[in-house]
Amino acid sequence: MIDQSASPAEPGADDRWWRDGVVYQVYPRSFADSNGDGVGDLAGLIEHLDHLAGGPESLGVDAIWLSPIYPSPMLDGGYDVSDYSAVDPLFGTLADFDRLIEACHRRGTRVILDLVMNHTSSQHPWFVHSRQSASGPFADFYLWRDPSGWSADGQPEPPNNWVSWFGGSAWEWEPLRGQFYLHTFLPEQPDVNWRSPALRRAMWSMVKGWLGHGVDGFRLDVFNAFLKAADLPSNPEIAASGSAPWDRQEHRYDKDQPELHELLAEFRAIVDARPGTATVGELFTSGIDVAVAYWAPRHLIFDWVLLDATWTAASFRTAIAAREAAWGDRWPTIALSNHDHSRHLSRYLDALGPHDGHAADAVAKAAATIELTLRGTPFLYYGEEIGAQDITVPRELARDRAALRMPEWWNRDGCRAPMAWSGATNAGFTSGAPWLPLPPDARTRNVEREAASERSVLAHYRRLLALRRRSPALRSGDLALVDVGDPDVLAYLRRAGDETALVVVRFDGRTGKIELPQAATPWRVALSSHDLATPTVGSRLTLRPFEAIVLAHTMHG
């Protein structure tokens, strides 16, 4: 049961939440709709906060991360911001946001706001002014360059060979100004110029404004692309197995510049001035060693190694070993899904082939056990706690503009389906027409139905989160992989002080015995994905198909 006496998340109340806690990502358009327009909003989120924290039947997460809520043309799901200082009317008002902050803090829950500072929307007033002329207060807010030359038919040639993540040149010609501007993503998402002192001051002012509203931290979108090489040289061309133009260049000059460390230090100093805050950065197409280099206390970095793992014990062992070797005594993050990737349960089940609903629940519980017992700060993605999977959205109905423009691009609508709250009309998400199709199993896989069953995926998440909260070993202990004599079983130890936890997870559909590590006292089952009882076991343990078990020596409770 969640501690009802937990103090509100006032600044400085708990400076370790970023390390010991669990973060829940909300995709606002898809979480809960309060006004019947078919799109999730802040008022809907407030109405459903008891699902997340503050009550005996809640998950008990420590923070929520909101994907962008700013005014936006929504060409990239809100990651094309046209006003950093306001809330899009689609989601509500600044007053609604302040109500959300107050309601979360009253429950002891932090709020992390998504910051998109590599680029803006082309509709942002800064760009509207900047594209008009090479003079004026906003002239250098973006990366403008003259053509490198002119083609035989009189067309301007791009300044260098840089490509957009979405394909094609990263440079767009602007006739009004007579120059090219840079866009790492869509042409409607021009990159800002972080080498402009005026732009930097404007960004820092915006950050301070949101801190003034009471946010407890930020998630930085593609932060390692903020700075480009000052003279913008062409990137080296490389051989690549993939067909994407992005993969055929070494991105030496359009991201990961040495001066970025100084820029991040400026940003972090602003955030750190408010006690109890923390940030997490989205690493853009760089490896784990780069992620580690950007880390600082209270400033986490996503490394994506676990998100890329396939559903085999060998793949997870390799990923965990790589993470432990790279991060050392620094603190990593744990993420299996997010708003840009296929949901992890869908990926794992696709790899397994034909399966029934029992297997889906078992794999969901096993994955949750890994996610919430590894070393690091877990980031859950809305809906995973009920075993949500991807939906199928025909391309002709896609809302993901990137998918519409690029046939080879995965339609991210698939992982952004409306949350299923009940078996009622429209799954309790909205009284109107939902902006995306509901999950096809929403009538049977929803929060209301799963809350009524002790054996549901939701019940398992709740037990896992409760166990993690009362276990120093699972929250902050070290980690060591162990061999239990079965290649299809992942096993690792977590230790903190005199407490030891052993996590074992079977990845295949068979039943078999494993050898437990020797211990001075008998292992006790603290949590099983298959059983509700907590027996004491000997030196051997039988694991059933896709079963996950947490064992302990001195685990409380």
N, C-alpha and C positions, 0 to 999 in steps of 0.2 A: 504494500500500500504506500502511496506517496505521502510524504510528510506534509501534513496540512499546515504545520507551523513554519514552513520555509519562509524566510524573509523576502520582501520584494527585491527586485534586481536594481537597487539603487546604485549609482556609480560608486565603485570601489568595494561593494559588498562582498564580492567573491572574485578574486583576481585569477582563479584557476579554472574558471568555467570553460575557457577556450581549450584547455588541455584535458580536463576530466569529464567534460560534459558531452552531450550529443546534440547535433544540429539537425533540424528538419527543414528541408527545402520546400517552399510553397511556390507553385507556379500560379500566380493570382488569377489568371483568366480561367483556370480549370479547377479551382478549389471549392468555392461555394458562391452561388449567386443569390443576392438578397432582394433584387428588384425585378426579376423576371425577364431581363433582357437577354438571357442565355449566356452571359459572360460573368465569370467570378469577379468579386469585388472585395474591398476592405471590410465593408459591413458584414458580408457573408463569412469572411475569415473570423471576425470578432465573434460572431454567433457560434462558431465551431471551435473556439479555443479550448473548451473543456475536453475535446478529443485529444489535444496535444499536451496540456499541462494544467495543473491546479486542482485536480480532483482525484478521487480514489479509482475511477475507471479510465483515467487518461494514460497516454503513453508515458508522460513524465519527461519530455525532452527539455533541454536546458536553453535552447535558442531556436528561433525560426529565421530562415534566410528567405527574403522576398526577392524573387526575380523582378526585373524592372517594373516600376509603377508610374514612371514619369510620362508626361504627354509625348506621344509618338505617332507617326503615320502607320506603325506596326508592319513595316515591310520586313522586319527581322524579329518578330515577336517581342517588340519593345526594346530591343537592343539597338535601336536607332532613335536616339533621344532628341526631341525638339525643344525641351525646356527642363533643365536640371533642377529647378527650384520648386516645381509644382507636382501635383498628382494628376494623372490623366482622368478626366471626368468619367471614363469607362470604369475606373476603379473607385471613384469617390472624390473626396476633397482632402485638403490638408487637415481639416478638423477631424475627419475620419481617421487619418493617419495618427494624429495625436491621441485619439481614443484608443487606437490599437496599441500604441506604445504604453499608455496607461494601463490597459487591460492586461497586457503581457507582463509588465513589471509587477503588477499586483499579484500575479501568479508565480513570480520568481523566474520569469522567462525573458531572455534577451531577444533583441531584434537586430538582425544583420540586413543591411540594405545593399542591393546590387549597385555598384558604381561602374558605369560604362564610360571610361575616360580615354580610350584610344581613338575614338571617333564620335561624331554626332550625326544626327539626321541632317540631310541637305536642307531641311526645312527649319533648322535651328537659326534664330536671328543672327548668330555670329557668322554662319556661312552665307546667309542671304546677303549680308553686308560685304563679306569678304570676297564673294564672287563678282561684285560689281566693279571693283577697281583695285589696283595695286597700291593705292594710298588710302589712308583712313585708319581709325583705331582698331579695326578688325582685319586689316590687310594681311598680317602675318600669323593669324590664328590657325591657319591650315598650311599644308605643305604644297606650295605653288612653285612651278618651275616652267621655264621657257622650253619650247620644243628642242630636241637634239638636232633637228634638221627638218627638211620638207621633202615629201615624196615627189615622184615625177609628175603626179597629177595634182600637186599643190596641197596635199594634205599634211598637217603637222605630225611629226614623228615623236613618240614618247621620249621623255628625258632619259630613261634607262630601261633595262629589261625586266623590271620587277613585275610579278604577276599577282593577281588577286587570288585569295583563298578559294573563291567561287569560280575561278577560271578567267582567262583573258588577261589583258594588260591591267595593271594596278593603277594606271593613269587615265584620267578622263579629261577631254578637252573642254574648256569653258570659253565660248566665243566672246561673252561679255567682257571678260578680263584679258582674253588673248593669251591664256596660259593653261597648262595642265594642272590638275590637283590629284593628290594621291588618295586611293581608297584600297585598303587591304581587304575589305569585304565588298559589299554591294556598292555600285556607283553612288547610290543615295546615302552612303555612310562615309563621308570624307574624313580622313585621318586628321587629327589636330596636330599642331606644331608645338611640342613640349619645349622646344628651345626658345620660344617666345616668352619673355618675362611677363607680358600682359596676360597671355593665355594661362600661364602658370598661376598668376595671382587670382584670376577668375575661378580656376578650378579649386584652389585652396579655400577661397571664400565660400564656394558651394559646399565643400566638405564640412567646414565649420558650421554652416547653416544647418545641415542635417544633424550634426552632433548637438546643436542647440535644441533640436526637436526631441532629443533623448535617445537617438539610436545608439546601440552598444557596439557597433562594428560595421565593417563593410566587406563585401566580396568584390574583388577587382577583376573585371572582365579583361581577358587577354593582356594582362599588365606588362608582360615582357616584350610587347610590341610598341609600348608607348614611345620610345626613342628610336630614331633611325640614324644611321651614320650622317654626319653633318653635310658632307659633299655628295651624298646619294649615289655612290658608284653602282654599277651593275653587279648583280650577284653572279658567282661562278655557276656555270651550267654543269650538271652531273648526270650520270646514267642512273635511271630509276626503273624499277620493275613495274610501278604503277603508271596509269595513264594520265593522272592529274597533273596539269602544268606545275602546280605548286611543288610537287615532289621531284621535279626535274631541275631544281635549283638548290644550291647550298645557300641558306638564308643568313648570310654573313653580315649583311648591311641593313636589313629591314627589321631586325629585332635583336634582343639580347646585347645591347650596346653597353660598353663599360660604364658610361655615365649614368646608367639606370640606377645603380646602387645609391648614388647621391640623391637622385630624384625620389627614390623610395624612402630614403632617410628623412627627407623633408616631409613627405606624406605621413610617415609613421610618427614623427615628432608632433604633428598636429593631432593625430588620433591619440597618442599616448598622453597628451596633456589632459585628457579626460580619463580619470581612473576607471579601471574595470572594462576598458574597451579592448577589442581584438579585431584582426582582419584575416582574410584568407584570399590568396591570389590564384586565379586560373592561369596555369602555365599553358602557353600557346605553342604547340608543335615543337617542344624541346624535351630533352630527356631528363631522367631523374637526377643526374648530377647537376644539371642546371637548376632544378627545383631546390635542391639542398643548398646551393650557393646563395639563393635569395631568402632563405629562411631567417627569421629572427624571433626571439621570444615574443609571444602574443601575436605573431604575424605568420600564419600558416601558409603552406603552398600545396596545391593539388599536384600529384605526380602522375596519376592515371595508370600506374602499373597494375593495380588490382582491377581496375575497370577493363583492362585489356585481357585479363586472364580468362581462359576457357574453363568449362566445367569439368575439370579433371583434378585429381589430387596432385599430380605432377606439375600441372600448370600453376596451381596455387602455391605449392611448395617453392617453385622457382621464383614466383613473384614476391613471396614473403621474404625469401632469402635475399633477393636483390634489394628490397626495401630496407631490411635490417642492416645490410652491409653499407648502403648508401647513407642512411639517415644517422646511424650511430646513436649518439645521445641526444640528437635533435628530435623534435616531436613531429611525426607525419600526420597526414589525414587518411581517412578511409572512405572511399566512395565506390559503389558498384553501379550506380545509375545517376543520371541527371537529365536536364531538359534537352540536351543535344544528342543523346545516345539512346539506342534501343534499350528498353528496360532489361535489367539483368535476368529476371526470371524468364523472359521471352528468349533471350540469347541462350540460356542454359538448356531450356526445354527443347529448343530447335536442334541443339547439338545432340540431345538424347534420342531424338526420333519419336516414334509413336509412344504415347503415354496416356494415363487416365488422370482424373482430377485428384486422386490421392497422391500420385507421384508429383503433381504440380505443387500441392500443399507441402509435401515432404521436402522438395527441393527449396521452396521458398523459406521454410523454417531452417533448413541447413545453412542456406546462404546468409540468413539473418544472424545465425549463431556465429558465423565467421566474422561478419561485419561488425558485430557488437562485442567481440572478445579479442580482436587483434589489438596490437599496440598502436595507438593513434586516436585522433578525434573523428568519430563517425559522422558522416553526413548522409542522412536518410533522404530519399526522394519521395514526395507525397504519393500515397497509394501503395507503396511497396509493403506497408504494414498489413494490407489485406490481400496481398498476393496479386496485385494488379499486373496485367500484361499489356503489351502494345495492342493498339487497335489498327485496323486496316482502313486507310483513307484513300480512295481512288485518286489518281493524280489530277483528274479533272475537277475534283472537289477540294484539293489541297489548299490549306491556308498558309502553309510555309512557302513564302515567296521564293526562297532560294531553290526549293524543289521544283517549283514551277519553271524557273529560268534554266535550270540545269538538269537534263534528263538523268544524268548519272548520280545526282545528289540524293541522299536518303531523305525521305519525307519525315521531318521531325514531328509532324502532327501525331505520328504513331505513338510517341511516348508522352503526349500531352493531353490525353483524354480527360474529360470531366471526372471528378472524384465521385465514386458511388457511395452515397451515404445511407441509402435504404433501398428497399424493394419497391418503393412507391413510384409514381409517374416521374420519368426523367431522373430516376435514382436519387431523388431528394436533392439533386444539384441545383435545379432551377424549376420555376413554374412556367417558363417559356420554352423556346426552342434552343437547345444547347448549341454553342458555337462550333463544337466538334461532335462527332458521333459518340454516344455512350459506349462503354465496354459491352460487348455482347452478353457477358455473364453477369451484368450489374444486378439483376434480380436475385441472384444467389450469392454473389460475391460483393458484399457491401459492409459498411461499418456496423449497421444495426444488427444484421444477421450474425456477423462474426463476434460481436460483443456478447451475444447470448450463448456462445459455445466456448467451453474451456479448452477445446482441442483445435480451435481455429488458428489461422496464421496470426491474426491480431492478438489473440490471447498469448501466443508464443512470444511475440514482440514485447508485450507488456511484461511478461515474466523475465525476459532477457534484460530489459531496461531496468527493472527493479533489482535483479541480481547484480547487474553492473554497478548500480548506485551504491550498493552496500558492500562491494568487494574492492578493496584497494588494489588487489592483484590485477583485476580486469580493467580498472580505471587507469592505473598509472604504473603497473609493474613492468619488468623487463620481459623479453620473449625469447624462447629457444625452441626451435623445431626438434621433434623427437621421432624416432623410428619405432613403430608399433608392430612391425612384421607383416604389413599388408600394403602393397603399393597403391591400392585404391582408397586408402584412408589417410587423411591429413591429420596430423597431431602436433600440438605445441603446448609448451608450459608457459604460464604467466606467474611471476613471483614478485611479491612486495612484502618486505619484512618477514614475518613468520607464516605468511599465507601463501599457498601455492594452488593454482588452478591448472587443470589439464583439460584441453579441448580436443575432442576427437570427432571427425566428420567423415562419414562414408559417402563416396561420390558415385557409387554404382548401385545397381538394383539387386544385389545379392545379399545374403546373410553370411557372416563369418566372424570368427573370433580374432581378437587382437591381444597382444601382450602389453600390459600396462607397465610403466616405469616403476622401479622399486621405490617404496616409500616406507618411512618409519612407522606410520600408522595407516590403516586401511583407507583406500579411496572411497569417498562418498559421492553419489550422484547428486549434484546440486541442481541440475536441470537436464531434461531429456526432451528432444523434439517429438518423441513418440509416446512417452509415459508421463503421468502426473506424479507418480510416487518417486521418492528419493532414497533408494536403498544403498546399503554399503556393499561394495564389491571386492573381490579378491584380486589376484594377479592377472586374471584374464577376464575379458569382457566380450560379449556377443553384440555385434552391431548389425542392425537390420537395414534393409535398403534405404539409402539416403538419410540415415539417422545421424543426428548430431547430439553429442552429450558433453556437458561441462561437469567435470569431477573436481573435487576439492579435498584439501587436508583440513584447513581451519576456516573454511568459508562460513561467514556468519549467516544465520537465518536458516 
